[in-house]
């Protein structure tokens, strides 16, 4: 039902997962599969009357372990692999109506511990090469369940975007002996015009090279490559910076802002002293009522057109 | 108002073009800027009472020549360039209500000559490295003007996706002495299960490695690297295959199918014997009423999840 097919022109794997067509699609609130199972109620994914934070395997996974042998043979140019890996769902709270921005700081701090624990646990599983923690939020992003939740994909390969970044970071390290993220953050802090918040351990910045209108990167000052390396106090500070960012987004246009939140971390295998943990946010709005679409130039060419000025976006987020 | 900013982590240029925020957004039909200028009517982009096919520079361009000096200084890690290049609009017909699929075969044949002429003309302009002919169709793709039209971007660099493909194609050529596209097409034709139409000069195929649910590639059998190399009879056959494809899309779900149509061609400079002209279609629907979104896994990781089986999609398009 699911397999990896090789795209020889891009040199990447595509996940073919046809059973996902049947996944739950905007159910009524009473039938939310991410809510607790109420007494005498509809049986949800969580067979408990209540929960704090819940983690479980996605019922419609793109990647699974064990995974079935591929049902199709490849072409000579296009090998096929079984789609081994793990897809997990993390419910942030049992409160169906909440969003990340509504969580208490102590709840987000707990959540950082859950992410860290899942990162470490998935990292040591055989065949896993990259652990991706993320949240898709809002209908505009394509989310089919509104209950506040994030996801984790444990990939059997390093996906093309982090692979590309690691390559760029490695080259910079070989040339300078320093991590590109550290250098870039210092340059942003000196310039100042795109900094949203500069905390002691983390900073939130609209990068000079933002591809999305209100793109924000949360970058650490401690040189950590993954959640696995962070001290409790750093996780606490990360929680605060994440919460501050999503709350600014909500104040920006006066509605609950959809976004993609993506955590970039070191691959599981090998030593990568040149890379750094980073959280990137991609909200889809370019104004309060206009969406940024990824059309031909972005989708086919890979070149982004940003209709906003990163310096203006940072100012608006600072003031929000 | 527009500049190229370097993304050091991806090694790519981002176009920052803030004046595009003001571009015309879903105007009423009577105020369509791509219609002919009716006597005593609103002055459109085309100051003529009628036209057959019209080409002009985009009034809200991402790339322009001459282009102003960048208004901002870069960071050490993030240089800035002026956004030199050309953005053109091609109106397929003066009929506001038509779509590509409604055009006559003779009109599409004319259109292939216009594309070819624009490709050749833009290719020899100083500073241009890649000419991208494409169409964004439909509100779901983010199109803000419904009048049937395509676009051309003449880039001052080879964009990251074709750059990546050229690299893969070059490696295959060095290893085998053959073009990857020729080998891949032969493998698809032998297999047969993903071929939508096999013509004498072009074939339409849902590729084994399709990333989008009803992705179709139109590939030539004559080894051409660009429109500039094609004979009139080949342009005629291309027109027929394009028209056949978009009409199948419309019949697939019984409505006018939105899509991104993207032409991949040889870069302007240098000799690239290993590459081939190709047209790729990315429709955004995975079923008649469900869209495929590019969420966290696609946008942040670059890994695509296809919820459909390419073999099924090809069968449905063959039968459509």
HADDOCK unambig.tbl for C-alpha pairs under 7 A between the chains (distance, minus, plus):
assign (segid A and resid 5 and name CA) (segid B and resid 209 and name CA) 5.62 0.50 0.50
assign (segid A and resid 6 and name CA) (segid B and resid 209 and name CA) 6.07 0.50 0.50
assign (segid A and resid 7 and name CA) (segid B and resid 209 and name CA) 5.12 0.50 0.50
assign (segid A and resid 9 and name CA) (segid B and resid 165 and name CA) 4.93 0.50 0.50
assign (segid A and resid 9 and name CA) (segid B and resid 168 and name CA) 5.77 0.50 0.50
assign (segid A and resid 9 and name CA) (segid B and resid 169 and name CA) 6.74 0.50 0.50
assign (segid A and resid 10 and name CA) (segid B and resid 164 and name CA) 6.18 0.50 0.50
assign (segid A and resid 10 and name CA) (segid B and resid 165 and name CA) 5.49 0.50 0.50
assign (segid A and resid 10 and name CA) (segid B and resid 168 and name CA) 6.92 0.50 0.50
assign (segid A and resid 11 and name CA) (segid B and resid 168 and name CA) 6.93 0.50 0.50
assign (segid A and resid 13 and name CA) (segid B and resid 303 and name CA) 6.89 0.50 0.50
assign (segid A and resid 14 and name CA) (segid B and resid 209 and name CA) 6.39 0.50 0.50
assign (segid A and resid 14 and name CA) (segid B and resid 211 and name CA) 6.32 0.50 0.50
assign (segid A and resid 14 and name CA) (segid B and resid 303 and name CA) 6.25 0.50 0.50
assign (segid A and resid 14 and name CA) (segid B and resid 304 and name CA) 5.30 0.50 0.50
assign (segid A and resid 14 and name CA) (segid B and resid 305 and name CA) 6.20 0.50 0.50
assign (segid A and resid 15 and name CA) (segid B and resid 304 and name CA) 6.13 0.50 0.50
assign (segid A and resid 15 and name CA) (segid B and resid 305 and name CA) 4.65 0.50 0.50
assign (segid A and resid 15 and name CA) (segid B and resid 306 and name CA) 6.06 0.50 0.50
assign (segid A and resid 16 and name CA) (segid B and resid 305 and name CA) 5.90 0.50 0.50
assign (segid A and resid 16 and name CA) (segid B and resid 306 and name CA) 4.81 0.50 0.50
assign (segid A and resid 16 and name CA) (segid B and resid 307 and name CA) 6.10 0.50 0.50
assign (segid A and resid 16 and name CA) (segid B and resid 308 and name CA) 6.86 0.50 0.50
assign (segid A and resid 16 and name CA) (segid B and resid 309 and name CA) 6.77 0.50 0.50
assign (segid A and resid 17 and name CA) (segid B and resid 305 and name CA) 6.77 0.50 0.50
assign (segid A and resid 17 and name CA) (segid B and resid 306 and name CA) 6.08 0.50 0.50
assign (segid A and resid 17 and name CA) (segid B and resid 307 and name CA) 5.03 0.50 0.50
assign (segid A and resid 17 and name CA) (segid B and resid 308 and name CA) 6.91 0.50 0.50
assign (segid A and resid 18 and name CA) (segid B and resid 307 and name CA) 4.44 0.50 0.50
assign (segid A and resid 18 and name CA) (segid B and resid 308 and name CA) 4.97 0.50 0.50
assign (segid A and resid 18 and name CA) (segid B and resid 309 and name CA) 6.31 0.50 0.50
assign (segid A and resid 20 and name CA) (segid B and resid 307 and name CA) 5.79 0.50 0.50
assign (segid A and resid 21 and name CA) (segid B and resid 307 and name CA) 5.70 0.50 0.50
assign (segid A and resid 75 and name CA) (segid B and resid 187 and name CA) 6.61 0.50 0.50
assign (segid A and resid 77 and name CA) (segid B and resid 184 and name CA) 6.60 0.50 0.50
assign (segid A and resid 134 and name CA) (segid B and resid 296 and name CA) 6.70 0.50 0.50
assign (segid A and resid 136 and name CA) (segid B and resid 295 and name CA) 6.52 0.50 0.50
assign (segid A and resid 136 and name CA) (segid B and resid 296 and name CA) 6.13 0.50 0.50
assign (segid A and resid 141 and name CA) (segid B and resid 293 and name CA) 6.68 0.50 0.50
assign (segid A and resid 141 and name CA) (segid B and resid 295 and name CA) 5.93 0.50 0.50
assign (segid A and resid 142 and name CA) (segid B and resid 293 and name CA) 5.40 0.50 0.50
assign (segid A and resid 142 and name CA) (segid B and resid 295 and name CA) 6.79 0.50 0.50
assign (segid A and resid 159 and name CA) (segid B and resid 301 and name CA) 5.55 0.50 0.50
assign (segid A and resid 159 and name CA) (segid B and resid 302 and name CA) 6.46 0.50 0.50
assign (segid A and resid 159 and name CA) (segid B and resid 303 and name CA) 6.12 0.50 0.50
assign (segid A and resid 160 and name CA) (segid B and resid 301 and name CA) 6.31 0.50 0.50
assign (segid A and resid 160 and name CA) (segid B and resid 302 and name CA) 5.53 0.50 0.50
assign (segid A and resid 160 and name CA) (segid B and resid 303 and name CA) 6.83 0.50 0.50
assign (segid A and resid 161 and name CA) (segid B and resid 300 and name CA) 6.81 0.50 0.50
assign (segid A and resid 161 and name CA) (segid B and resid 301 and name CA) 5.00 0.50 0.50
assign (segid A and resid 161 and name CA) (segid B and resid 302 and name CA) 5.34 0.50 0.50
assign (segid A and resid 162 and name CA) (segid B and resid 301 and name CA) 6.43 0.50 0.50
assign (segid A and resid 164 and name CA) (segid B and resid 10 and name CA) 6.18 0.50 0.50
assign (segid A and resid 165 and name CA) (segid B and resid 9 and name CA) 4.92 0.50 0.50
assign (segid A and resid 165 and name CA) (segid B and resid 10 and name CA) 5.49 0.50 0.50
assign (segid A and resid 168 and name CA) (segid B and resid 9 and name CA) 5.77 0.50 0.50
assign (segid A and resid 168 and name CA) (segid B and resid 10 and name CA) 6.92 0.50 0.50
assign (segid A and resid 168 and name CA) (segid B and resid 11 and name CA) 6.91 0.50 0.50
assign (segid A and resid 169 and name CA) (segid B and resid 9 and name CA) 6.74 0.50 0.50
assign (segid A and resid 184 and name CA) (segid B and resid 77 and name CA) 6.59 0.50 0.50
assign (segid A and resid 187 and name CA) (segid B and resid 75 and name CA) 6.62 0.50 0.50
assign (segid A and resid 209 and name CA) (segid B and resid 5 and name CA) 5.64 0.50 0.50
assign (segid A and resid 209 and name CA) (segid B and resid 6 and name CA) 6.07 0.50 0.50
assign (segid A and resid 209 and name CA) (segid B and resid 7 and name CA) 5.12 0.50 0.50
assign (segid A and resid 209 and name CA) (segid B and resid 14 and name CA) 6.38 0.50 0.50
assign (segid A and resid 211 and name CA) (segid B and resid 14 and name CA) 6.32 0.50 0.50
assign (segid A and resid 260 and name CA) (segid B and resid 295 and name CA) 6.81 0.50 0.50
assign (segid A and resid 260 and name CA) (segid B and resid 296 and name CA) 5.70 0.50 0.50
assign (segid A and resid 262 and name CA) (segid B and resid 296 and name CA) 6.69 0.50 0.50
assign (segid A and resid 262 and name CA) (segid B and resid 300 and name CA) 6.37 0.50 0.50
assign (segid A and resid 293 and name CA) (segid B and resid 141 and name CA) 6.67 0.50 0.50
assign (segid A and resid 293 and name CA) (segid B and resid 142 and name CA) 5.39 0.50 0.50
assign (segid A and resid 295 and name CA) (segid B and resid 136 and name CA) 6.51 0.50 0.50
assign (segid A and resid 295 and name CA) (segid B and resid 141 and name CA) 5.93 0.50 0.50
assign (segid A and resid 295 and name CA) (segid B and resid 142 and name CA) 6.80 0.50 0.50
assign (segid A and resid 295 and name CA) (segid B and resid 260 and name CA) 6.78 0.50 0.50
assign (segid A and resid 296 and name CA) (segid B and resid 134 and name CA) 6.70 0.50 0.50
assign (segid A and resid 296 and name CA) (segid B and resid 136 and name CA) 6.13 0.50 0.50
assign (segid A and resid 296 and name CA) (segid B and resid 260 and name CA) 5.69 0.50 0.50
assign (segid A and resid 296 and name CA) (segid B and resid 262 and name CA) 6.69 0.50 0.50
assign (segid A and resid 300 and name CA) (segid B and resid 161 and name CA) 6.81 0.50 0.50
assign (segid A and resid 300 and name CA) (segid B and resid 262 and name CA) 6.36 0.50 0.50
assign (segid A and resid 301 and name CA) (segid B and resid 159 and name CA) 5.57 0.50 0.50
assign (segid A and resid 301 and name CA) (segid B and resid 160 and name CA) 6.32 0.50 0.50
assign (segid A and resid 301 and name CA) (segid B and resid 161 and name CA) 4.99 0.50 0.50
assign (segid A and resid 301 and name CA) (segid B and resid 162 and name CA) 6.43 0.50 0.50
assign (segid A and resid 302 and name CA) (segid B and resid 159 and name CA) 6.48 0.50 0.50
assign (segid A and resid 302 and name CA) (segid B and resid 160 and name CA) 5.53 0.50 0.50
assign (segid A and resid 302 and name CA) (segid B and resid 161 and name CA) 5.32 0.50 0.50
assign (segid A and resid 303 and name CA) (segid B and resid 13 and name CA) 6.88 0.50 0.50
assign (segid A and resid 303 and name CA) (segid B and resid 14 and name CA) 6.24 0.50 0.50
assign (segid A and resid 303 and name CA) (segid B and resid 159 and name CA) 6.14 0.50 0.50
assign (segid A and resid 303 and name CA) (segid B and resid 160 and name CA) 6.84 0.50 0.50
assign (segid A and resid 304 and name CA) (segid B and resid 14 and name CA) 5.30 0.50 0.50
assign (segid A and resid 304 and name CA) (segid B and resid 15 and name CA) 6.13 0.50 0.50
assign (segid A and resid 305 and name CA) (segid B and resid 14 and name CA) 6.20 0.50 0.50
assign (segid A and resid 305 and name CA) (segid B and resid 15 and name CA) 4.65 0.50 0.50
assign (segid A and resid 305 and name CA) (segid B and resid 16 and name CA) 5.89 0.50 0.50
assign (segid A and resid 305 and name CA) (segid B and resid 17 and name CA) 6.76 0.50 0.50
assign (segid A and resid 306 and name CA) (segid B and resid 15 and name CA) 6.05 0.50 0.50
assign (segid A and resid 306 and name CA) (segid B and resid 16 and name CA) 4.81 0.50 0.50
assign (segid A and resid 306 and name CA) (segid B and resid 17 and name CA) 6.08 0.50 0.50
assign (segid A and resid 307 and name CA) (segid B and resid 16 and name CA) 6.10 0.50 0.50
assign (segid A and resid 307 and name CA) (segid B and resid 17 and name CA) 5.03 0.50 0.50
assign (segid A and resid 307 and name CA) (segid B and resid 18 and name CA) 4.42 0.50 0.50
assign (segid A and resid 307 and name CA) (segid B and resid 20 and name CA) 5.79 0.50 0.50
assign (segid A and resid 307 and name CA) (segid B and resid 21 and name CA) 5.69 0.50 0.50
assign (segid A and resid 308 and name CA) (segid B and resid 16 and name CA) 6.86 0.50 0.50
assign (segid A and resid 308 and name CA) (segid B and resid 17 and name CA) 6.89 0.50 0.50
assign (segid A and resid 308 and name CA) (segid B and resid 18 and name CA) 4.95 0.50 0.50
assign (segid A and resid 309 and name CA) (segid B and resid 16 and name CA) 6.76 0.50 0.50
assign (segid A and resid 309 and name CA) (segid B and resid 18 and name CA) 6.29 0.50 0.50
